[in-house]
Amino acid sequence: MCLCLLVQCSFPLPAARQYRYETLIAVSAPLEPELVLTNLLTVASPKTYQVWHHRRLLLTAQRDPVPELAFNEEILDIDPKNYHTWSHRQWLLAHFDQPELWAGELSLIDRLLAEDVRNNSAWHHRFFVAFENGNKAGAGDEAVRRELAYVDSLSHTDNSAE
């Protein structure tokens, strides 16, 4: 408990956080326990940039992004419009750029837009997935037609969420 309190109090301090990360790497400490601790800090303060940046450093060193998408989705379920969560998700997809990471993105967006069609963050992410996916899916005429049909299908949705 004392360690967790110490970490939570010092986490916003960039020098302390960077020193912690560099120490973990220097002693070849397993990074999974650090991610678990960072999970607690992220759930407690999901709108704090520092926790997301620390996660990014850990994931870059760990090179295992798949579990992170599930965690990220848990945070989106709490706050589906959190900028830092969406930004981190887009970094995960672009940085690791693995087909299995991209595979479930449109279904996630469909679910979030079904809950709130006015979720601009989800719309922005849909654009990112549809058109900025390294153009693997193709941003040609077919993609544009598909996205226009999707928008049209939701334009009649009466969703009064603010």
N, C-alpha and C positions, 0 to 999 in steps of 0.2 A: 504494500500500500504506500509506503514511504517513497519508494522508487517512482511509482506512478505519479504521485503528487509532485515530486521533484521534476520529472519529465514534463508534466503538464504545465508547471509554472515556468520552466525555462524554454519551452517549445517555441514561443513567439520570438525568442532571441535568435537571430540568424547565426551568430557566431557559435552559440551553444549547440544549436541544431546541426550545423555543419561539422563541428568538432565531434559530435556524437556519431554522425554518419562516417566520417573519416576514420574514427577509432574502430567502429564495427568492421570496416573494410580492412584496416591495417592488421587487425588481429584475426582476420578470417572468421569472424563470428557468424553463426547461422543467421540469416536475415528473416526467416519465418517468424521467430518470436518478436522481432522488432515490428514486423507488419501487423501482428496480432495486437501489440500495444498501440500501434498507430491506428488500427481499426477503432479502438476505444476512443482515442482522441478525435478521430474523424467523426464518429457518431455524435460525440459531445459537442463538436464545433465544426460542422460541415461547411460553414461559410468562411472558414479561415484558410487563407491561401497557403500558409506554412505547412499544414498537414498534407495538403495535396502535393506540394513541392517535395516534401520528404518522401512521400509514397513514390513519386516519380524517380527519385534517386535510388530508392530500394529496388524498385522494379527493373530499372535499367541494369543494376548489378545482378539481380536475381535471374532475369531473363525468363520469367514465367508469368505472362500476362493473363492467362485464361481465368484463374480464380478472381483476378481483379475486376473483370467485367461483371461478375455476379455480385461482388461487394458494391461496386459502383451502382448497379441497378437497385440494390437495397437502399442506398442513400437517395436515389431518384424517387423511390417509392415514398420516402419521408418528405422530400421536397423536390418535386419534378421540375422546378424552375431555377435550381441552384446553378449559377454560372460556373463556379469552380468545378462542380461535379461533371457538368457537360464538357467543359474544357479539358478536364482530365481524361474523360472517355474518348474524346477526339484525339488527344495525344496518344493514348493507348493504341487506338486503331491505326493511326498514321505511323507511329514509331515502330511498332512490331509488324504491322502490315501482313497479317496471316489470314488466309481465307476463312478459317474457322472463327476468327474474331469478328469479321464483317457479317458472317452468315445470319445472325439473329437480329441484326440492327433494325431492319424494316418492321419486323414483328413487334419489337419493343416500342418503336415509334407509333405503330398502329394502336397498340394498347394504350399508350399515354394520350394520344389524340382522341381516342374513344372516351377517355375520362374527361378530357378538357381540350376541345378543338381550338381554343384560344391560347394554347401553350406555345408561345413563340419560340421557346427553347427547343421544343420537340420539332417544330417546323424547320428551324435553322439546322438541326442535326439531320433531318431528312434530306435537306439540300446537300449537306456535307457528304452523306452516304451516297446519294443518287448521282451527284455530279463531281465530287472531289475525291472519289475513291480511286485515285490514281488513274482515272478514266478506264479502269478495268471493265466496269459494267458498261462503259460507253456513254458519253454525254451527248450522243447524237440525237437524231430526230425521234427515234423509238423511245429513248429515255424521256425526252421532253413530252411526247404524247402520253406516255405512261403516267408521268407526274401531273400533267394537266387533267387527265381522267381521274386521278386520285383526288386532286383538289376539288374537282367538280362533284365527286361522290360525297365529299364532306361538307360542301358548301350549303347543303340543305339541312345540316345537323343543327338542332336547337339545343345548344349547350350553354347554360346561363352562368357558367363559372366565370369568375372575374380574374 
